[in-house]
């Protein structure tokens, strides 16, 4: 599932996903979500921010992890 919103210079998007899987007769799954925010300065420059969260139970040792990103995109 994904949603997005855009106004003149800002774009915000969010997504969510989940799945289940049978592993060794045990139902395990993974789910997560992400958010991205972009701001357009004009002239091909864009500030970008992203965040992701994942809860993964499909591995032998379940794990929860987060990812972050931040940067400047330039289009020539």
Secondary structure, DSSP 4 states (H G I P E B T S, - for coil): -EEEEE-SSEEEEEEEEEEEEEETTEEEEEEEEEEEEEEEEETTEEEEEEEEEEEE-SSSS-EEEEEEEEEEEE--
